């Protein structure tokens, strides 16, 4: 089994935690997420035009770029993380420009060397898989695709084909952190997607509280939280690791309680 498949094979939905590389003390923040019980880590690659992200992650991108964070720095952060945490899956999430500007083969090779397990590229659609997907697969990394409420039955097969690791269901037709879809809508769409794939389905965008995470855990294979964690980095500076560990632990506990009730 891969690290990603192991994370989703646990007896509870996976908690997937996102922070932006280069925003605050990234190493300490990543360690705090692991200590809090995160099953999968998404490490955001800062970019000048993060079109899918709301104000919290946009500002994290600007803070990171403001101190000069480069793609090489992100890969170094990833490699250092892997040296400290042998078993926790690490996914890079970001936009095409930093991933392909030196060529997809260069990026895939360096990411694989750093111990990255998968890549989410927000702005390369499945129809343009050749831009990055083959290079990732050749190095044993999962290209993780995004499905949304507007991904209809005609397009869903293209999204699923070639996706590996897990499928990320974006629960709202909008940017990160600003709104949350109704649980009935999430349940219906996750159920529809799972009729067409055996991949785990993780749900994100707009999940900010343990209560919201618990609701989603009853219907999905994973829960993704980003903006709420990024806000803690912005608000608490040197104290951010303790706050991140605390919120992560609360999210994980809520997810596991919800699973126990569902299985009872």
Phi, psi and omega in degrees: 000148174278169176299321180293315181295325177296321181296325181268000178264002179289162184283020178209156176301148182283141170263120183251118187248133181246134163221165181265131178296136177086000179260106185077197178278088190298319181299313179294323179293318177297316179300324180294321178297318178295315180299328179283349176108012179302136180272328180221141176249130168255125180252114182284135176267116184298141183214151185288339185224069182282081194295335182269357188257146176277186187303320184300310183282328173303313181293325176296320176300316181294319178298317181293313179296329180296334176262008172090021181297131180244171175300321177299322177295318179299316180294325177291320175300317179297315180296319178295321176300314182297325178295328180273331187228095187289333192250347184277123180297141179234125181243132172271134180233132180179210189239163192297319190307307180293338183275331188242356187296330175264005183104138182297328180293321178298312182297315181298318180297314182291322179294319178297318177299329180279355179086022179285141182262333182199167182222131171251115176250111190295324191248021167252107181288162181301330179296343179248032183306326183301339183294334184210325188306309182300323180294320178294312182298324180297335180258010176078020178255147184274122167282117185257122186263163179250133169244152184227173177300339180264004176282099187275179185298330181288327185263337185306318179302324178293324178292317183288319184299126179085353176279143181222166176084288172197165175256132182263111177268114177278110195283348179230151175272075184184200184266167183293148164082351190258336184207164176229138178286157175294143184298328178298320178294317179298313182300316181297317182286321176297316178300318179297316181296318185290345173289345185245357183205151173267358178295143171299146178245117177254139185249132178217184184081115174087005180268115187235342187233158175301326180295317177295318179299320180296319178301313182292325181299336180286343186234352186233168179270350180198156179233126182254128177234128180231295188301322180297324178285318179298323177300322179295322177298318181292322188277331193242358171048243184294338179271002184301318182304317180296319179292322178295316179297320181296311181293321177301314180298322178294318179297313181298316180297318180295318179298317183289323176296318179298321180293319180297319179293320181295324183274351184290000000 
